[in-house]
């Protein structure tokens, strides 16, 4: 029987085949358990019996490996189109572990517009450890190429970026980076999830995600995920993870594994609601500008369609007026919740300049356009009509 490709109504790339089936079945085989449990159990044991000294059944100590974490890592690898995947205690724990692949004197080129925690680590911590960090707008490939030096060992991009939703050409960046044999290209795929984008297939060496967001999708765990195809990178990262102790709990692994079972359904709904919100805001007279890569008005819309299968529920917009107008807008929201984070089933709204990106120097925020009227929405799974009505009444309250 000929396989049918799922296509997007908005002209994006075809959906990855067998995604939902893989999310439900890979790494979940009941035969691996003595009980034949259909749902993988939570293995809370910290230690495992050895048959003879130095010989185990595959697990020795839970920091080094855990059956529940093993199930999660197998399914994440399949969804990322990767050979290997590692689960970490948080997205930043994964970031720090990747940074430990480098040594003092090495240079990191980091996308100028990134998650606040990533920027804070590279800006205020990595330098003290001897790393040289350069923040570069990697949407401009000439700037990326010009920034590479003999000391460059890691290029870190995020696409779409947080919170400005700039889109980086992963394949083009990989072409530039891999002209140099010893540079690693890492892509933060948090905003897209494995469902809408596979960085490894586009040439990245490392795909990293905060599973706290879309991959888990329920706002009840903190976790990071890293996927690679290189056996050498996998071995180095596992050694570093075990040495640094950056591992998640078995219970969190169980929750994330469960969350992945509905990833396809959730992302399709996020896409639908996100598009509806973006289209509503784009024609609203109380809104200065809308930034949503799924809209044709986005400057990298065509690029996004070439490298992604869809668009998530992240919408950024500038409300007309001042900080006071933005504050009034937040105070009047009823369905959206004023809170940090993103990617859960619930809709959230935040002001990056004061919340998630407050650690970014104001001069850099000004360059990036992270002003007091820039609002970031994480559009959830509620009814579309309720979301639009909530935004409408809050905007009217801010601008009577």
TORMI-976383 format. One record per atom (N, C-alpha, C, O): z, x, y. Coordinates in steps of 0.2 Angstrom, whole numbers, plus 2048, in hexadecimal, padded with zeros to 3 digits. Example, Ala and Ser with C-alpha at 12.3 -4.5 7.8 and 13.67 -1.06 7.14 Angstrom:
2
8278427E4;82783E7EA;8278427F0;82A8477EF;8238407F5;8248447FB;827840800;828843806;
// end
This chain:
400
8008047FA;800800800;800804806;804809807;7FC80380B;7FB807811;801806816;803800817;80480B818;80A80B81D;807808823;80280A826;80B803826;80A80182D;80E804832;814805831;80B806837;80F80983D;811804842;80D800844;818805843;81B800848;81980384F;81A809851;8167FF853;81480185A;8187FD85F;81B7F885E;818801865;81C7FE86B;8177FA86F;8127FC870;81A7F4872;8167F0876;8157F487D;8107F1881;8187F987E;8177FC885;813803884;813807889;81080487F;80C80A87E;80F81087C;80C81687D;81581087A;818816877;816818870;81181586E;81881E86E;816820868;81881B862;81D818863;81581B85C;817817857;81E819855;82081E855;822814852;829815850;82981984A;82481A846;82E81D849;82F822843;82F81D83D;83381983D;82B81F838;82B81B832;83181B82E;83482182D;83381682B;839815826;83F817829;844819826;840816830;846818834;84C814831;851817830;84B80E831;851809830;85380B828;85980B827;84E80B824;85080D81D;85381381C;858814818;85181881F;85581F81F;85C81E822;86082181F;85C81B827;86381A82B;868817826;86E818826;866812822;86A80F81D;86B812817;871811814;866816814;86781980D;86882080D;86B822808;865824811;86582C810;86C82E810;87082D815;86E83280B;87583580B;87A830809;880831809;878829807;87D824806;87D8227FF;88081D7FD;87A8267FA;87A8247F3;8808237F0;8858277F0;88181D7ED;88781B7EA;8898207E4;88F8217E2;8848237E1;8858277DB;88982D7DD;88C8307D8;88A82F7E3;88D8357E5;8958347E4;8998397E4;89782E7E3;89E82D7E3;8A082A7DC;89C8277D9;8A682C7DA;8A882A7D3;8A98227D3;8A881F7CE;8AA81F7D9;8AB8187D9;8A48147DA;8A480E7D9;89F8187DB;8988157DD;8988107E3;89580B7E3;89D8127E8;89D80E7EE;89780E7F2;8948137F3;8958087F4;88F8077F7;88F80A7FF;88B80D801;895809802;89780B808;89B812807;8A0812804;89881880A;89C81E809;8A381D80B;8A481B810;8A8820807;8AF81F809;8B182580E;8AD82980F;8B7824811;8B9828815;8BE82D812;8C382C80F;8BB834811;8BF83980E;8C483C813;8C2841816;8CA83A813;8CF83D817;8D2844815;8D6847819;8D184580F;8D584B80C;8D2852810;8CC853812;8D7856812;8D685C815;8D4862810;8D1867812;8D686180A;8D4866805;8D28637FE;8D385D7FD;8CF8677FA;8CB8657F4;8CD8697EE;8CD8707EF;8CE8667E9;8D086A7E3;8CA86F7E0;8C486D7E0;8CC8757DF;8C787A7DC;8C887A7D4;8CD87A7D2;8C287B7D1;8C287C7C9;8C68827C7;8CA8827C3;8C48877CA;8C788E7CA;8C78917D0;8C388F7D5;8CB8967D1;8CB89A7D8;8C489B7DB;8C189F7D8;8C38997E1;8BC89A7E4;8B78967E2;8B18967E4;8B88917DD;8B288D7DB;8B48857DC;8B98837DA;8B08827E0;8B287B7E2;8AC8767E0;8A78797DE;8AD8707E2;8A886B7E0;8A386A7E6;89F8667E6;8A486F7EB;8A086F7F1;8A486E7F7;8A186F7FD;8AA86C7F7;8AE86B7FC;8B586F7FB;8B886F7F6;8B7873800;8BD877800;8C3875805;8C9874803;8C187480B;8C5873810;8C186F815;8BC870817;8C4869818;8C086481C;8BD867822;8B9864825;8C086C825;8BD86F82B;8B6872829;8B187282D;8B6875823;8AF878821;8AA87381E;8A487581E;8AD86E81C;8A8869819;8AC863816;8B2863814;8A985D817;8AD857815;8A8852813;8A2851815;8A984E80D;8A484980A;8A284480F;89C84280F;8A6841813;8A483C818;89F83F81D;89A83C81F;8A1845820;89D848825;89684A822;89184A825;89684C81B;89084E818;88B848818;885849819;88E842816;88A83C816;88683B81D;88083A81D;88A83C822;88883B829;88284082B;87D83E82D;884846829;87F84B82B;87884B827;87384C82A;878848821;87284781D;86E842821;868843821;87183C823;86D837826;86B83982D;86583782E;86F83C830;86C83E837;866843837;86284383B;867848832;86184C831;85B84882F;85584A832;85B84382B;85583F82A;85383C830;84D83B831;857839834;85583583A;85283A83F;84E837843;855840840;852845844;84C848842;84984C846;84A84783C;84484A839;845852838;841856839;84C853836;84E85A836;85085C82E;85185782A;85186282D;853865827;85B865826;85D864821;85E86682C;86586782C;868863832;865863838;86E861831;87285E837;87985F836;87C860831;87C86083C;88386183C;88785C841;88485B846;88C85A83F;890855843;896859846;89A85D843;89785884D;89D85C850;8A2857853;8A1851853;8A785A855;8AD856858;8AB85285E;8AE84D860;8A6855862;8A3852868;89C85586A;89B85A867;89985286F;893855871;89485B874;890860873;89985C878;89B86287B;89D868876;89C86E877;8A0866871;8A286A86B;89C86D868;89C873867;897869868;89086B865;88D87086A;88A875868;88D86E870;88B873876;88E87A876;88A87F876;89587A875;898880875;89688486F;89688A870;89688186A;894885863;88D888864;88C88D862;888884867;882887868;88288D86C;87E89286B;88688C872;887892877;889898873;88889D875;88D89786E;89089D86A;88B8A1866;88C8A6863;88589E866;87F8A2863;87D8A8867;87A8AC865;87F8A786E;87E8AC872;8838B2873;8898B1871;8828B7877;8878BC879;8878BD880;8828BB884;88C8C1882;88D8C2889;8868C688C;8848CB889;8848C4892;87E8C7894;8788C3893;8738C4897;8788BE88E;8728BA88D;8718B5893;8768B3896;86B8B3894;86A8AD899;8698A7896;8658A6890;86B8A2899;86A89B897;86689789D;8688988A2;86089489B;85D8908A0;85F88989E;85D886899;8628868A3;86487F8A2;86087A8A7;86087C8AD;85E8748A4;85B86F8A8;86086E8AE;86686D8AD;85D86D8B4;86186C8BA;8658668BA;86A8658BD;8628608B7;86585A8B7;8678588B0;8638578AC;86E8598AF;8708588A8;8778548A8;87A8538AD;8798528A2;88084F8A1;8858538A4;8858598A4;88A8508A8;88F8538AC;8938588A8;89485E8AA;8948578A2;89885B89D;89486289C;89786789B;88E86189A;88A867899;88986B89F;88A87189F;8888688A5;88886C8AB;88E86F8AD;88E8758AF;89486C8AC;89B86F8AD;89C8758A8;89E87A8AB;89A8748A2;89B87A89D;89788089F;8998868A0;89087F8A1;88C8858A2;88D8878A9;88D88D8AB;8908838AE;8918858B5;8988898B6;89888D8B9;89D8868B2;8A48898B3;8A788D8AE;8AC8908AF;8A488C8A8;8A788F8A2;8A389589F;8A589A89E;89D89389E;89889889A;89889F89E;8978A489B;89889E8A5;8978A48A9;89D8A98A8;89C8AF8A8;8A38A68A7;8A98AA8A6;8A98AE89F;8AC8B389E;8A58AB89B;8A48AE894;89E8B3894;89D8B688F;89B8B489A;8968BA89A;88F8B789A;88A8BB89A;88E8B1899;8878AE899;8848AD8A0;8888AB8A5;87E8AE8A1;87B8AD8A7;8778A78A7;8738A68A3;8798A28AB;87689B8AB;87289A8B1;87489B8B7;86C8988B0;8678968B5;86588E8B4;86388C8AF;86688A8BA;8658838BA;85D8838BC;85C8848C2;8598808B8;85287F8BA;84F8788B9;8518758B4;84B8768BD;8488708BC;8428718B7;83C8738B9;84386F8B1;83E8718AB;83986B8AB;83486C8A7;8398668AF;8338628B0;82D8668B3;8288648B2;82F86B8B7;82A8708BA;8298768B5;82E87A8B5;8248768B1;82387B8AC;8238828AF;8258878AC;8208828B5;81F8898B8;82688C8BA;8278928BA;82B8878BC;83188A8BE;83588C8B7;8398918B8;8348898B2;83788B8AB;8348928A9;8388968A8;82E8928AA;82B8998A8;82D89F8AC;82E8A48AA;82E89D8B3;8308A28B7;8378A48B6;8398AA8B8;83B8A08B4;8428A18B3;8448A58AD;8498A88AC;83F8A68A8;8408A98A2;8408B18A3;83C8B48A6;8458B48A1;8468BC8A1;8478BF89A;8488BB895;8478C589A;8498C8893;8508C6890;8518C788A;8548C4895;85B8C2893;85B8BB891;8608B988E;8568B7892;8568B0890;8578AF888;8528B2885;85C8AB886;85D8AA87F;85D8A387D;85C8A1877;85E89E882;85F897881;85C893887;85E89588D;85888F885;85588A88A;858883888;857881883;85C88088D;85F87988C;85C874890;85D874896;85986F88D;85686A891;85986388E;85B862889;85885E893;85B858891;855853894;853853899;85384E88F;84E84A891;84F84388E;84F843888;84F83E892;84F83D899;85684089B;85B840898;8568428A2;85C8468A4;8618418A7;86083B8A8;8678438A7;86D83F8A9;86F8428B0;8728478B0;86F83D8B5;86E8368B5;8678358B8;86582F8B9;86383A8BA;85D8388BE;8578368BA;8518348BC;8578368B3;8528348AE;84C8378AF;8468348AF;84C83E8B1;8468428B1;8448438AA;8488448A5;83D8438A8;83B8448A1;83884B8A1;83384D8A5;83A84F89C;83785689B;832856895;833853890;82D85A896;82885A891;82A85F88B;82A86588C;82D85D886;830861881;82B86687E;82C86C87D;82586387C;820867879;81E86D87D;81D87287B;81D86B884;81B871888;820876889;81E87C88A;82687488A;82C87888A;82C87D884;82D883885;82B87A87E;82C87E878;826883878;827889876;82088187A;81B88687B;81C88C87F;81B89287D;81F88B885;821890889;827894886;82789B886;82C891884;832895881;83089987B;83389E87A;82C896877;82B899870;82589F871;8238A286C;8238A0877;81F8A6878;8248AC877;8228B2876;82A8AB878;8308B0877;8338AF871;8368A9870;8338B386C;8368B2865;83D8B1865;83F8AD860;8418B3869;8488B3869;84C8AE86D;8528AE86F;8488A9870;84B8A4874;84B89D870;84789B86D;85189A871;85289486D;85188E872;85488E878;84E889870;84D883874;85187D872;85087B86C;85687B876;85A876874;859870878;85887087E;85986A875;857864879;85D85F877;85E85D872;86085C87D;86585787D;86185187C;85E84E881;86284D877;85E847875;863841876;86183C873;868841879;86D83C879;86A83687C;86C830879;867836881;864830884;85F82C880;85F826881;85B83087C;85682C878;85882A871;85682586E;85D82E86E;85F82E867;859830863;854830865;85B83085C;856832857;85182D857;84B82E854;852827859;84D821858;84782185D;84282085B;848824863;843824868;84082B869;83A82B86B;843830866;840837867;84383C862;84983C860;83E840860;84084685B;83E84C85E;83884F85D;843850862;841856865;83F85B860;83A85F862;84185C85A;83F861855;838860854;834865853;83585A853;82E859852;82A85B858;82485C857;82D85C85E;82985E864;82A865865;82786886A;82D869861;82E870861;834873863;835879864;83986F864;840871866;84387485F;84187385A;848879861;84B87D85B;851879859;854879853;85587685E;85B87285D;85A86B861;85886B866;85C86685D;85D860860;86585E860;86885E85B;86785D866;86E85B867;86F85486A;86B85286E;874851867;87684A86A;87D84986A;88184B866;87F84586F;88684386F;88683C86B;88383786E;88983C865;889836861;88D831864;88D82B862;891833869;89682E86C;89282886F;894823870;88B82A871;887825874;88382186F;88681E86B;87C821870;87881D86C;87981D864;879818861;879823862;87982485B;87F820857;87E81D852;88582185A;88A81C857;88A81585A;88A810857;889815861;88880F864;88D80A865;88C804867;89380C863;899807864;89F809868;8A4806869;89E80F86C;8A3811871;8AA81286E;8AF811871;8AA814867;8B0815864;8B181C861;8B681D85D;8AD820862;8AE82785F;8AB82C864;8A782A869;8AE832864;8AB838868;8A883D863;8AC83F85E;8A283F863;89F84385E;898846860;895843865;89684C85E;89084F85F;88C850859;88F850854;88585085A;881851854;87C856856;87985685B;87A85B851;875860852;87186084C;873860846;86A86084D;865861848;861867849;85F86884E;85F86A843;85B870844;85687083D;85886D838;85187483E;84D875838;84D87C835;84C87D82F;850881839;851887837;857889833;85C887835;85688B82D;85B88D829;86089282C;86689282B;85D897830;86189C833;866899838;86C89A838;86389483C;867891841;86C88D83E;87288C840;86B889839;86F885835;875889833;87B887834;87488F830;87989382D;87E896833;884896832;87B898838;87E89A83E;883895841;889896842;88088F842;88488A845;88A887840;88F886843;88888783A;88E885835;89388A835;899888835;892891836;897896836;89B89583C;8A189583C;897894842;89B894848;89F88D848;8A588D84B;89C888846;8A0882846;8A7882842;8AC880844;8A688583C;8AC886838;8B188B83B;8B788A83A;8AE89083E;8B3895842;8B6892848;8BC894849;8B288E84C;8B588C852;8B9885850;8BD883855;8B888284B;8BC87C849;8B987684C;8BD87184D;8B387684E;8B0870852;8AE86A84E;8A886984E;8B286884A;8B0863845;8B385C847;8B885B84A;8AF856845;8B1850846;8B684D840;8B685083B;8BA848842;8BE84583C;8BA841837;8B483F839;8BC841831;8B883D82C;8B883582E;8B383282D;8BD833832;8BC82C834;8B782B839;8B3826839;8B683083E;8B182F843;8AA83083F;8A582C841;8AA83483A;8A3835837;8A182E833;89C82C833;8A682B831;8A582482D;8A381F832;89E81B831;8A681F838;8A481A83E;89D81C840;899817841;89B822841;894824843;88F82283E;88A82083F;891824838;88C822832;88B81A832;885818831;890817833;88F80F833;88B80D839;887809839;88C81083F;88880F845;881810844;87D80C847;87F815841;878816840;87481183C;86E81083D;87880D838;875808834;871803839;86C7FF836;87380283F;8707FD843;86D800849;86B7FD84E;86C807849;86980B84E;862808850;861807856;85E80684B;85780484D;8587FD851;8547FC856;85C7F884E;85D7F2851;85F7F3858;85D7EF85D;8647F7859;8687F8860;8637FB865;8627F886A;85F800863;85B803868;8557FF86A;8537FF870;8537FB865;84D7F6867;8507F186D;84C7EF871;8567EF86C;8597EA871;85B7EE877;85A7EB87D;85D7F4877;85E7F887D;8587F9881;8587F8887;8537FA87D;84C7FB880;84A7F4884;8487F488A;84B7EF880;8497E8883;84D7E7889;84A7E588F;8537E7889;8587E688F;8577EB894;8577E989A;8567F1893;8557F6898;84F7F589C;84F7F68A2;84A7F3898;8437F289C;8447EC8A0;8427EC8A6;8477E789E;8487E18A2;84C7E28A8;84B7E08AE;8527E68A7;8567E88AD;8527EC8B2;8527EB8B8;84E7F18B0;84A7F58B4;8457F18B8;8447F28BE;8427ED8B5;83D7E98B8;8407E48BD;83D7E38C2;8467E18BC;8497DD8C0;84B7E18C7;84A7DF8CC;84E7E78C6;8507EB8CB;84B7ED8CF;84B7EE8D6;8457EF8CC;83F7F28D0;83D7ED8D5;83A7F08DA;83D7E78D5;83B7E28DA;8407DF8DE;83F7DA8E2;8477E18DD;84C7DF8E0;84D7E28E7;84D7E88E8;84D7DE8ED;84D7E08F3;8537E48F5;8537E78FA;8597E38F1;85F7E78F3;85F7EE8F0;8647F18F0;85A7F08EC;8597F68E8;8547FA8EC;84F7F88ED;8568018ED;8528058F0;84D8088EC;8478098ED;84F80A8E6;84A80D8E1;84D80D8DA;85380D8D9;84980C8D5;84B80B8CE;8488118CA;8428138CB;84C8148C6;84981A8C2;84A8188BA;8508188B8;8448168B7;8458158B0;83E8178AD;8398158AF;83F81C8A8;83981F8A5;83481A8A2;82E81B8A1;8378148A0;83280F89D;82E80B8A2;8298088A0;82F80C8A8;82B8098AD;82580D8AF;8268138B0;81F80A8B0;81980E8B3;81A8128B9;8178178BB;81F80F8BD;8218138C4;8248198C3;82581D8C8;82781B8BD;82A8218BC;8258278BC;8208268B8;82782C8BF;8228328C0;8208358B9;81A8388B8;8248358B4;8238388AD;8228328A8;8238348A2;82082C8AA;81F8278A5;81A8288A0;81B82789A;81482B8A2;80F82D89D;812832898;810832892;81583789A;81883C896;81D839891;81D83B88B;821834893;82683188F;82382E889;82582E884;81D82A88B;819826886;81682B881;81582987B;815831883;81283687E;817839879;81583B874;81D83A87B;82283D877;827839874;82C83B871;827832876;82D82E874;82A827871;824826872;82E82486D;82C81E86A;82F81886D;82D81286C;832819873;835813877;83A81687C;83A81C87D;83D81287F;842814885;848811884;84980B882;84E814885;855811884;85780D88A;85380B88E;85D80B88A;86080688F;86380A895;867807899;861810897;86481489C;85F8128A3;8598148A3;86280F8A8;85E80E8AE;8628108B4;86880F8B4;85F8148B8;8628178BE;85F8138C4;8598138C4;8638128C9;86080F8CF;8648118D5;86A8128D5;8618108DB;8648118E2;86580A8E5;8608078E6;86B8098E6;86D8038EA;86C8048F1;86D8098F4;8697FF8F5;8688008FC;86F8018FF;8747FD8FD;870805905;876805908;87A80B908;877811907;88080A907;885810907;889810900;88980B8FC;88E814900;8938148FB;89780E8FA;89880B8F5;89880B900;89C804901;8987FF8FD;89B7FB8FA;8917FF8FE;88D7FA8FB;88D7FB8F3;88E7F68EF;88D8018F1;88D8038EA;8948008E7;8957FE8E1;89A8028EB;8A08008E8;8A17F88E8;8A47F68E3;89E7F58ED;89E7ED8EC;89B7EB8E6;89D7E68E3;8957EE8E5;8917EC8DF;8957ED8D9;8957E88D5;8987F38D8;89C7F48D2;8A27EF8D1;8A47EC8CC;8A57ED8D7;8AB7E98D7;8A97E28D5;8AD7DE8D2;8A37E08D6;8A17D98D4;89D7D88CD;89B7D28CB;89C7DE8CA;8997DD8C3;89E7D98BE;8A47DA8BE;89B7D58BA;89F7D18B5;89D7D38AE;8A27D38AA;8977D48AD;8957D58A6;8957DD8A5;8977E08A0;8927E18AA;8927E88AA;8997EA8AB;89D7E78AF;89B7F08A8;8A27F28A9;8A17F98AD;89D7FD8AB;8A57FA8B2;8A58008B5;8A98068B1;8AF8058B0;8A580A8AE;8A880F8A9;8A38148A8;89D8148A9;8A681A8A6;8A18208A4;89F81F89D;8A181A89A;89B82389B;898823894;89281F894;89081C899;88F81E88E;88881A88E;887819886;88A81C882;882815885;87F81487E;88381087A;88180F874;88880C87C;88B807878;888801878;88380087C;88B7FC874;8887F5874;8897F187B;8867ED87D;88E7F487F;8907F1885;88D7F488B;88B7FA88A;88C7F0890;8887F3896;88D7F689B;8927F389C;88B7FC89D;8908008A1;88C8018A8;8868028A8;8908028AD;88D8058B4;89280A8B6;89880A8B5;88F80F8BA;8938148BC;8908178C3;88A8168C4;89481B8C6;89181F8CC;8928268CB;8978298CC;88C8298C9;88D8308C6;8908358CB;89383A8CA;88E8348D2;8908398D7;89883A8D7;89B83F8D9;89C8348D5;8A38348D6;8A68348CF;8AC8368CE;8A28328CA;8A58328C3;8A28388BE;8A583D8BE;89D8368BB;89A83B8B5;8988428B8;8988478B5;8958428BE;8938488C1;89684B8C7;89484E8CB;89D8498C8;8A184B8CD;8A28538CD;8A38568D2;8A18568C7;8A285D8C7;89C8618C9;89C8678CA;89685E8CA;8908618CD;8918628D4;89385D8D8;8908688D6;89186A8DE;88D8658E2;8878638E0;8908638E8;88C85E8EC;8858608EE;88185C8EE;8858678EF;87E8698F1;8798688EC;8738668ED;87B8698E5;8778688E0;8758608DF;87085E8DD;87B85C8E0;87A8558DF;8758528E4;87084E8E3;8758558EA;8708538EF;8698558ED;8658518EE;86885B8EA;86185D8E8;85F8588E3;8598568E2;8638568DE;8628528D8;86184B8DA;85F8478D6;8638498E0;8638428E2;86983E8E0;8698388E0;86E8418DE;87483E8DB;87983C8E1;87D83F8E3;8778368E4;87A8348EB;87F82F8E9;88082D8E3;88382D8EE;8888288EE;8858218EC;88981C8EB;87F8208ED;87C81A8EB;87781A8E5;8748158E3;87881F8E1;8748208DB;87981D8D5;87E81F8D4;8768178D2;87A8148CD;8778158C6;8718148C6;87B8168C1;8788178BA;87A8118B6;8808108B6;87680E8B3;8778088AE;87680A8A7;87180E8A6;87B8098A3;87980989B;879802899;87E7FE898;8737FF898;8717F8897;8737F788F;8707FA88B;8777F288E;8797F1887;8757EC884;8707EB885;8797E887F;8767E487B;8777DC87C;8767D8878;87A7DB882;87B7D4884;8757D0885;86F7D3885;8757CA886;8707C6887;86C7C888E;8707C9893;8667C888E;8627CB894;8647C789A;8647CA89F;8647C0899;8657BC89F;86C7BD8A2;86C7BD8A8;8717BE89E;8777C08A1;8787C68A5;87B7C78AA;8747CB8A2;8747D28A5;8707D18AC;8737D48B1;86B7CE8AC;8677CD8B3;86B7C98B8;86B7CB8BE;86E7C48B6;8727C08BA;8787C48BD;87A7C38C3;87B7C88B9;8817CC8BB;87F7D18C0;8827D18C6;8797D48BF;8777D98C4;8757D58CB;8767D88D0;8727D08CA;86F7CC8D0;8757CA8D4;8757CB8DA;87A7C78D1;8807C58D5;8847CB8D8;8877CA8DE;8847D08D5;8887D68D7;8847D98DD;8877DB8E2;87D7D98DD;8797DC8E2;87A7D88E8;87A7DA8EE;87A7D18E7;87B7CC8ED;8817CD8F0;8827CC8F6;8867CE8EC;88D7CF8EF;88D7D68F3;8917D68F8;88A7DB8F1;8897E18F5;8857E18FB;8877E4900;8807DC8FB;87C7DB900;87B7D3901;8767D18FF;8807D0904;8807C9905;8797C7909;8787C190A;
// end
